């Protein structure tokens, strides 16, 4: 059974790595969503409009639950930073 235990341990480690990566990606997506929501598209330079549309379309294509998780991850990060500063 040592071989099986080793595989289980490796899978557990890989799962932890993937969950950490997911959390970081959720923070990026959440921060991006917050940034896009705060933009006034009429004030964007012409060269940035295409990129902003691409980001907006990508965010809109996400499942609602994923976007909710992403915004929650950013909110938690902002609250953590505020606590550290005070």
Secondary structure, DSSP 8 states (H G I E B T S, - for coil): -HHHHHHHHHHHHHHHHHHHHHHHHHHHHHHHHHHHHH--GGGS-HHHHHHHHHHHHHHHHS-HHHHHHHHHHHHHHHHHHHHHH-
